[in-house]
Amino acid sequence: MRSLVALPVFNEAGSVNEVLDEVARFSDDILVVDDGSTDGTPELLRQRSEAHVVTHSTNQGYGAALRTAFDFAIEHRFDVLVTIDCDGQHEPQRIPQFAAACSACDIVSGSRYLKSFPGDTEPPAQRLWINRRLTAELNHRLGLHLTDAFCGFKAYRVASLKKLALTETGYAMPLELWVQSVAAGLKIVELPVPLIYLDQTRSFGDVLDDADVRVQHYFDVLERSIAATGCRVGLSACGDGAG
């Protein structure tokens, strides 16, 4: 089973080398999607011979970087794609566990709230509230049993990615992903990961830094995605995607 590990990167000059050093211990195939970095990250990546690098000429968004990774994994015929953030909040030693778990499902999603780990950090209250609110809404609307809707540590069966037609480019893309995954009947499971927040003040971009605006945007994307797929709990258009 050929596995690819992909890292979406935007202005991560302070962490990219350390994270890639660790990822390289657990994967022979690494992709970095540089989403228009302007802080010296491109220069550092040019020195990393162990990673494939795909560069967006301008910043397109977190979702766009993931979509590029999905396309790369499909084009190069990998069996499993593992995605991991580059800010140090995910532990690369868990990559083999995520990849192996994909043998029995379509999507393995990390959860920071499935269990407690020694040394867990306190999540920013605003981000925790938003995560809980959207996770509960997804579970209610789609019949899922998620505990963490927004964790970036995931593994995907690449053949299953071909069933998705994602369009969202920003941080709301996971909402579209969940809706389309349920509509396609994909099997989803969660694996616990430690709760590590190193950047308590991360920007979501312009007006989305306002919590109320961000929540409304997320709900708008969710409604639009549901309308596009006709996905409702109990309708034949939806498969049983609950993990």
URBEL-V537004 format. One record per backbone hydrogen bond with DSSP energy under -1.0 kcal/mol. NH is the residue of the N-H (numbers start at 0). CO is the residue of the C=O. Records with the same first field share a line. If there is no record, write none. Layout:
# URBEL-V537004
NH=CO  CO
This chain:
# URBEL-V537004
3=79
4=28
5=81
6=30
8=32
14=11
15=11
18=14
19=15
20=16
21=17
22=18
23=19
24=21
25=22
30=4
31=51
32=6
33=53
34=8
35=33
43=39
44=40
45=41
46=43
47=44
51=29
53=31
55=33
63=168
64=60
65=61
66=62
67=63
68=64
69=65
70=66
71=67
72=68
73=69
74=70
75=71
76=73
77=72
78=1
79=1
80=155
81=3
82=153
83=5
93=90
94=91
97=93
98=94
99=95
100=96
102=99
103=100
105=186
106=186
107=154
108=188
109=152
110=190
119=116
120=194
127=123
128=124
129=125
130=126
131=127
132=128
133=129
134=130
135=131
136=132
137=133
138=134
139=135
140=136
141=137
142=138
153=82
154=107
155=80
156=105
157=78
159=156
160=156
162=159
163=160
172=169
174=171
175=171
176=172
177=173
178=174
179=175
180=176
181=177
182=178
183=179
184=181
185=180
188=106
190=108
192=110
207=204
208=205
209=206
213=209
214=210
215=211
216=212
217=213
218=214
219=215
220=216
221=217
222=218
223=219
224=220
225=221
226=222
227=223
228=224
229=225
230=225
232=140
234=231
237=234
238=181
240=238
